[in-house]
Amino acid sequence: MANSVNQLGLIGKSLSHSFSKSYFADKFKRQGIRNYRYDHFELQSINELKPLLERVPRLVGLNVTIPYKLAVIPLMDQLSPEASAIGAVNVIKIDSGRLTGFNSDYFGFQTSLLNSLPENWEGKALILGTGGASLAVEAVLKDQGIPFKFVSRTSGTGRVTYQHVREHQMIHNHKLVINTTPLGMHPDLETFPDLDYQNIGNSHFLYDLVYNPESTRFMQLGKAQGAMVKNGLEMLELQAEKSWEIWTQPSVVK
Ligand SMILES: NC(=O)c1ccc[n+]([C@@H]2O[C@H](COP(=O)([O-])OP(=O)(O)OC[C@H]3O[C@@H](n4cnc5c(N)ncnc54)[C@H](OP(=O)(O)O)[C@@H]3O)[C@@H](O)[C@H]2O)c1
């Protein structure tokens, strides 16, 4: 019986914050799925991926989280068109030793954003953070025709700093603010992006990719100003279900 179990899992550096294992354990129980199991595999460096694949030959699929969504790309045999366009991989399908990289964050964020934004919403957005998840957010905003600016701790091409956003009160005419930084994520509950929250009002929508805790300081500060807020739980569930579909259905990437 144990021989027929397919192994799935999550790779990342520190996985204590993650809901993925309990999400899939609940799903398997609910749906009576007995031939799959899902575990966390903490890797201190991406060089530990190959030894992991050798050690656990039953691995058929992985999710990828901080800080490896970009670092896994050179280790893939092929990429899906989305992962290639976005430049980040958060799902790996393993088939007869061949690794294919996918991006389900795109689908999760797009579906969740469209579920939440009022119909015919028009406006500009700020993307806080320039890491792996921000690339999927960027691709979705581009495809939805929503103009945006990246906000980063460091200045550079195509981005502005938090100081610049505050000094120019950019928040006034950027009504959609998306947090893709880990600020506020368990266990750093008291941290939040350095914005001029007093300039946020009831026409703002603050979307936090963080899902643990349910309500972050970023969301609480926005809500106190009358803004609509949303956490990353729906996105997490949508991207997890998309991952499952990728692992269990015949791949369209040849
Ligand atoms: N809900 C979901 O399904 C879902 C999916 C993916 C990710 N996430 C969440 O999204 C967050 C980011 O994930 P990621 O993979 O993009 O992480 P990441 O690659 O580590 O990038 C996060 C970015 O945030 C900024 N940042 C990091 N530490 C910061 C700090 N102390 N203060 C201010 N900015 C900081 C950095 O941008 P700058 O250097 O430019 O400032 C960094 O590139 C995590 O909390 C993750 O759990 C949720």
The ligand as an SDF file (V2000), in Angstrom:
LIG
                    3D

 48 52  0  0  0  0  0  0  0  0999 V2000
   -1.3220   34.1660   -0.8050 N   0  0  0  0  0  0  0  0  0  0  0  0
   -0.5490   33.4560   -1.5930 C   0  0  0  0  0  0  0  0  0  0  0  0
   -0.9600   32.5240   -2.2740 O   0  0  0  0  0  0  0  0  0  0  0  0
    0.8890   33.8550   -1.6950 C   0  0  0  0  0  0  0  0  0  0  0  0
    1.6470   33.4730   -2.8210 C   0  0  0  0  0  0  0  0  0  0  0  0
    2.9590   33.8750   -2.8950 C   0  0  0  0  0  0  0  0  0  0  0  0
    3.5210   34.6230   -1.8770 C   0  0  0  0  0  0  0  0  0  0  0  0
    2.7680   34.9650   -0.7980 N   0  0  0  0  0  0  0  0  0  0  0  0
    3.3320   35.7900    0.2710 C   0  0  0  0  0  0  0  0  0  0  0  0
    3.9160   36.9310   -0.3150 O   0  0  0  0  0  0  0  0  0  0  0  0
    5.0500   37.3470    0.4370 C   0  0  0  0  0  0  0  0  0  0  0  0
    6.2650   37.5330   -0.4710 C   0  0  0  0  0  0  0  0  0  0  0  0
    6.6160   36.3320   -1.1050 O   0  0  0  0  0  0  0  0  0  0  0  0
    7.8600   36.3130   -2.1210 P   0  0  0  0  0  0  0  0  0  0  0  0
    8.0310   34.9070   -2.5100 O   0  0  0  0  0  0  0  0  0  0  0  0
    7.7130   37.3380   -3.1730 O   0  0  0  0  0  0  0  0  0  0  0  0
    9.0400   36.7550   -1.1660 O   0  0  0  0  0  0  0  0  0  0  0  0
   10.4500   37.3560   -1.5590 P   0  0  0  0  0  0  0  0  0  0  0  0
   10.8890   36.8610   -2.8870 O   0  0  0  0  0  0  0  0  0  0  0  0
   11.3130   37.1530   -0.3810 O   0  0  0  0  0  0  0  0  0  0  0  0
   10.1650   38.9160   -1.8190 O   0  0  0  0  0  0  0  0  0  0  0  0
    9.5830   39.7620   -0.9880 C   0  0  0  0  0  0  0  0  0  0  0  0
    9.9920   41.2000   -1.3690 C   0  0  0  0  0  0  0  0  0  0  0  0
    9.5470   41.9800   -0.3050 O   0  0  0  0  0  0  0  0  0  0  0  0
   10.4940   43.0060   -0.0090 C   0  0  0  0  0  0  0  0  0  0  0  0
   10.9200   42.8340    1.3880 N   0  0  0  0  0  0  0  0  0  0  0  0
   11.5240   41.7670    1.9480 C   0  0  0  0  0  0  0  0  0  0  0  0
   11.7730   41.9900    3.2550 N   0  0  0  0  0  0  0  0  0  0  0  0
   11.3180   43.2430    3.5080 C   0  0  0  0  0  0  0  0  0  0  0  0
   11.3150   44.0680    4.6760 C   0  0  0  0  0  0  0  0  0  0  0  0
   11.8250   43.6470    5.8390 N   0  0  0  0  0  0  0  0  0  0  0  0
   10.7980   45.3060    4.5690 N   0  0  0  0  0  0  0  0  0  0  0  0
   10.2800   45.7650    3.3800 C   0  0  0  0  0  0  0  0  0  0  0  0
   10.2780   45.0240    2.2540 N   0  0  0  0  0  0  0  0  0  0  0  0
   10.7770   43.7790    2.3240 C   0  0  0  0  0  0  0  0  0  0  0  0
   11.6600   42.8440   -0.9500 C   0  0  0  0  0  0  0  0  0  0  0  0
   11.5110   43.8020   -2.0160 O   0  0  0  0  0  0  0  0  0  0  0  0
   12.4640   45.0910   -2.0510 P   0  0  0  0  0  0  0  0  0  0  0  0
   13.8460   44.5890   -1.8030 O   0  0  0  0  0  0  0  0  0  0  0  0
   12.2860   45.6330   -3.4230 O   0  0  0  0  0  0  0  0  0  0  0  0
   12.0130   46.0380   -0.9830 O   0  0  0  0  0  0  0  0  0  0  0  0
   11.5020   41.4190   -1.4560 C   0  0  0  0  0  0  0  0  0  0  0  0
   11.9700   41.2420   -2.7550 O   0  0  0  0  0  0  0  0  0  0  0  0
    5.2290   36.2930    1.5270 C   0  0  0  0  0  0  0  0  0  0  0  0
    4.6230   36.7400    2.7040 O   0  0  0  0  0  0  0  0  0  0  0  0
    4.4820   35.1060    0.9870 C   0  0  0  0  0  0  0  0  0  0  0  0
    4.0020   34.2520    2.0130 O   0  0  0  0  0  0  0  0  0  0  0  0
    1.4770   34.6040   -0.6990 C   0  0  0  0  0  0  0  0  0  0  0  0
  1  2  1  0
  2  3  2  0
  2  4  1  0
  4  5  1  0
  4 48  2  0
  5  6  2  0
  6  7  1  0
  7  8  2  0
  8  9  1  0
  8 48  1  0
  9 10  1  0
  9 46  1  0
 10 11  1  0
 11 12  1  0
 11 44  1  0
 12 13  1  0
 13 14  1  0
 14 15  2  0
 14 16  1  0
 14 17  1  0
 17 18  1  0
 18 19  2  0
 18 20  1  0
 18 21  1  0
 21 22  1  0
 22 23  1  0
 23 24  1  0
 23 42  1  0
 24 25  1  0
 25 26  1  0
 25 36  1  0
 26 27  1  0
 26 35  1  0
 27 28  2  0
 28 29  1  0
 29 30  1  0
 29 35  2  0
 30 31  1  0
 30 32  2  0
 32 33  1  0
 33 34  2  0
 34 35  1  0
 36 37  1  0
 36 42  1  0
 37 38  1  0
 38 39  2  0
 38 40  1  0
 38 41  1  0
 42 43  1  0
 44 45  1  0
 44 46  1  0
 46 47  1  0
M  CHG  2   8   1  16  -1
M  END
$$$$
